[in-house]
């Protein structure tokens, strides 16, 4: 059994732990300036971007006819003042329009170790009428001039539309295109709001807040020990007590145990465990499929497989066959079991990472993940239920459409969940 050190500084706790039950490579989370355990301590030391006043940390395009930004009482969501923003990019001669904040006295801000558990948040409302979207893009610029951007979409708006009631806007840091723009999250200079079209809104309370996931579903994968899971279909192991993932009529629990990626699945099915196929046709009947990335440097926005990506299928018939669709070969070291229940079946598996040539996962790195439950009978598949995306049958061939997973020691899972509530 491999042994390795996992320094893991999570949220309000600074810890160094030695694990022998999971293959993780060293990676650090971020330090807090306040004392651990202090409930009044900020999530992040430089979390406040705008509150109440326009200071020397703020700027906007100096053209009164195209963009006007003022701090007024009518625009406040909290505190004394908020921002009244009026812009019209469509006027003749209007340049690029932007509003920016070099918050924290223009000092460099290190967002690198919170960018998977945080978001930019602000509140807006219209002066009158309603909007389905805000024609803005938001950028984070480093001191080298590189900028990571994220456009406003309905995913960012935590309401059906924007109207005269205050609406929360959330922009997950993990969704900014850091890699494509080579932006350095360790030395951020400022945030920029770029405006297109025209409009008039009130805006207030721009800050960095804890946030779970991005625009995709995210699974936090705990690290368990070998004593916590035995594939026997009895549902009495510790893996069944971890936070479940729901999709369709299915409940799945995932965990990393030593060199095994573990699955505990419960399915509602009127005709359970019927599949007459295997190999490349393992999907054509009752089956479970899982895809995941293993390269900690791979971009989640790529649209093609890498050689390090995995696609594993389990044909669930009278016998269980395990198929590696990437190498078109059966897997021999994966341990599985499937048991019929009153309303369907329970499926458990320990996927051997050694057999897949996967050496480790890095904590606090987002890996791609997606899953599907295939429902069918001896004549073939009837329907497929997928975890992250439901719009395209070819999603498993496109990593851009996968969800995400992040590995963390199980004793930190409760602390993380409490912080994100």
N, C-alpha and C positions, 0 to 999 in steps of 0.2 A: 504494500500500500504506500503510495507516495505521501510525503509530508512536505508542507510548505507553509510559509507565513503569509497571512492576509492582513496587512495593516488596513484598518477600515474605520475611518472617522465619520460617524453618521449622525447627522442632525445635531442634537444638543449633547452628544456623547463622544468623548475621545477615547478610543480603545485600540489596543493591539492584541490580536487573538491569534492563536495557533490552531489551525484546522488540519485534520487528517482525513476528513470524510468527503472532500470535494476538490476538484481540480480547478483552482482559481489562481490567476496571476496577480501580483501586487498592483494595487491602484488605490489612490487616496481620495477621500471626500474632503470637504473644506472645513477650515477652522472658524470658530465663532469668537467674536470679540468679548462677549459677555460670558458669565460663569455658566457652566453646564448645569442644567436643572432649574435655571431661573426662567419661570414661565413668562416673565416680561421681556426676556431677551428677544431681539429681532431675529427673524428667519435669516436675514442676510444683513451685514453691517451697513451696506450702502443701498438699502432697499427703497428709500424714498427718492423718487425722481422729480415729481412736481407736487407741491402742496401749498396752496394759498397765493403765493406771490411770484411774479416774474422777476427773477434776479439776474445777475450777470452770468449765471449758468445757462440762461435761455437765450435763444435767438430765433428769428424767422425772416424769411425773404423780405427784403426792404422794398416793397412795392405796395402802397396803400390800396390801389385799385384792384390788385390781384389777390392779396392776402392781408388780412388784418386780425391780429390776436391781442385781446385785452383781458385783463383780470377784473372781473366784476362780481358783485354779490349774487346777482341773479343766476350765475353759472355755477354756483357752489353745490357740490354733493355733500361734502363735509367741510368743516372749518369755516373760514370767513369769505374766501373768494375762489372762484373757478375761472376757467378760460372760455371766453366767447370767441369762436373761430369762424371767420367768414372768408371764403375763398372762391375764386373764379378763374380757373386755368384756361377757360375758353375765350376770355377777352383778348382782343388783338394786342400783340406785343407782350403778353404775360410770359415770364420766364419759368423755369423749373421752380416749383413752389415747395418750400420746406419749413418745418418747425423743428427745432432741436433743443436738447437739454444735455449739457455736459456735467451732469449732476455730481454731487460729492466734490464740489470745488474743482471740477475738471481733472481730478486725480484719476489714475488708471484703476479700473475696476476689474477684478478677476472673477469672471463668471464661469470659468471652465469646469469647476467641480460642483456647480449647482445647475448646470444647463440641462440636465435630465430630470430635475425635480423642481423646476421653477418656471414661472411665466411672467411676462409683462402684463400688468393689469391696469385698466383705466375705466372710467365711467363716462358715458355720454348720453345726451338726449337731444332731440331736435328742438328748435325754437317753435316750430309749428309743423304739422304734417308728419309723415312717416317715410322711412327709407328701408329698402330691403337689404342694402349693403352700404358700406362706407368706401368710397373710391380712393383709398389710401394704401400706401405700402410703408412698412416700418423697417428701419435699418438700424443695425448696431455697428458702429464704426470703431476700429482700433486705432492706435496711435501711429500706425504705418499707412493709414488711409484706406485699408481694405474694409469692405462693408458686407455684413451678412444681412439678407433681406427676407421679409415675409410679407406677402400681400394679404390684405384683409379679404376674408371670405365669410360666408354664413357660418362656417365652423367656429369662427372667432367670436361670434355674437351669441351670447347666452340668452337669447330671446328669439321669438319668431320674427321680429323686425325691430327697427329702431324708431321710437316715437317720442312723445313729450314726457314719457316716464323714463327714469334713469335705467340705463341698460349697461350691464357689465360686459366689458370686452376682455378677452383672455388670449394671449399670444404665447404659446409654449416656447421656451427657449430652444427646445430640441427640434422645433420645426423650422428654425432659421437655416438658411443654406450656408452654413459655416464652411464646409469642405469645398463647395463649388467656388466660393469667393476667396478661399485661403484667409479668411478672417481669423484673427487671434483672440479667442475668448478670454485669455489671461490678462489682456491689457486693453480694455474697452475705454474709449474716449468719450463717446456720446451716443445718444439715441436720436434718430431722425424720423420725422413723420413727413412723408412725401405725399402731396395731394394732387389728384387729377379731377377733371370735370369741375363741378361747382357745388357749393352747399353752405350751410350755416348750422353750427351745432354749439352746444355747451359741452365742456369737457373738464374733468376734474380727477384728482387722486391717481396720478400715474405712479406706479410702484412695481417692485418685484415681489412676488408672492409664491408660497409653496404651491406646486401643482403636479398632480399625478398624471403622467402620460402626455401625449400630444393630441393630434387629430386622429391618431390610430388607437386601437385598443392596446393596452399594455399589461403584461403579466409580470409580477414580481415572483421570481423563482427562489424559494428558500433552499438552504443547504441542510440536509438531514443526514443522520447516520444510518448505517446498515441495519441497526435494530429497529428503525422507524418504518420499515416497509418490507413486506414479503408478499410477492404476487400469488395470492391464494383466493382472491375474490371475496374475502370475508368482511372487508370494510372496517377492520378494527385496528388499523395501523395509524401511525401519526400523520402520514401523508393525507389521510382523509380529514384531518382537523385543520389543514392549511386553508387559506382563503380560496374558495372555488371560483372557477371561470364558467360562466353560463353562456350557452348559445343554442338556439333552437330548444329542443327538449332534452338537452344534454348538460351534464355537470362534469367538469374535469378538474383534477388537481395535478399540479406538476411540481417536481422537486429534482434537485441534483444530489445524488448519493454516490460518493466516491467517484468512480469513472462511469456512472450510469445516469442517463437522463430518464427520469421515471414518470410514468403516466398512470393515473387512477381515474377511470372514466365510468360514469353511470349514464345509461341510455334508456329512454322510454321507446319501446318498439313492440308492435303487435305480433310480429313474426321474427323473433330474435335469432341471431346467429345462423343466417342462411346465406351462403356464398359458395358457388361451385367453381370459382376461378382462383387463380393465383398468378404469380409473376407480374408481368406488365399489366394484366387485367385484374389485379387484386382489388381494384376499386369497384368492380362490376358485381355488386351484391352488398351484403352487410360488411362494412369495413371502417377502419379508422386510418386517417392520413395525417401526417405532421411534417411540416417544412420548417427549417430554422437555419440561420446563418451561424458561422463559427469564427469568422474573421473579424476581430475587434476593430479593424480599420476600414471595413467595407461601408460604403455609403448606403444608407437606408433608402435613398432616392434612385438607386440604380434600377434599371428595368430588365436586366438580364442576370442569369445565374452566374455565380463564380464557382470554381472547382471546389471551394470550401463549403458551399451550400449543401444542405442535406434535404432529401425528400424520402421519407420512409412510409411504407404502407403495410397495413395489417389486414389480411383477408380473414374475416371472422365467420368461418363455417363450422363443420363438424371438427375440423382441426384448424389451428391458426398458422398461417404462413406469413413470414416477415420478408418484405421485399424492399431493396434499395433501388429506387427508380433512377438515381443518378448514375449508378454503376451497372444497373440492370443485372443484379445478382441477389440471391437470397442472403439474409443475415442469419448466422448460426449461433451467435453468442447472446442474442437478446432473449430475455426470460419473459414469458407471457402466460396469462391464464384468462379465461372468459367463462362466466357462470351465468346461466339464465336466472332471472328473477321473476317475480309475479307480474311485473309490468314491462320487462325488457331484459337487460343484461348488464353485468358489471364486467369491465375489461381492465386488466392491469398489465403493465409492461415495464421492464427495465432495459432500456436501449443501451447497448455497450458502446461507449464513445471510443474505446480502444479499437473496436472493429471498424469504426468509421474514420480512424486516424485523427481523432480530435484529442488534443492534449490538455487544453484548459479553456476556461472562460474567465473573462476579466470582470470584476465587480464594477458597478456604476458605468458600464458601457451598454448601450442599447444594441441588442441583436435582433434580427428579424425573426418573427415567429408567426405561423398560422397553422390552423388545424381544420379538419373536416370529418364529419361523421356521414358515411354513406349508408343509406337505407335501401334494402332490396330484398330479393328472394332468389331462388335457384335459377330464375330466368334472367336476372340482372339487376342493376341499380335502378331504383325508382326516383329517389330524390337525394340531394346532398345538402347538408347544413354546414355552413362555414362560420368560423369564429370572427374574423375581422371584416372581410369584405364579401358582399353578396351580389355584386353587380356583374361578374364575369366568370364564366366557367374556367377560363385560362389563368386564374389568379395565381395558381401555384407556380406558373412559369414566369411570373413577374414579381420580383421582390418588392417593388414599389407599392404593391397592393397588400403586403403582409402587415401584421401588427408588430408589436415589439415585446421583448422580454429583457428583464434586468435581474441579475443574480445578487442575492443578499443573504447573509446568515439569518437563520430563522428567528433568533432571539431579537433581531432588530426589526422584524416585520411589524410587530405590534406598535413599536415606537413610530415607525414610518406612517402607518395607517392613522395613528392619533394625530400626527402633525398635519396630515393631508385632509382631515375632516373639516 
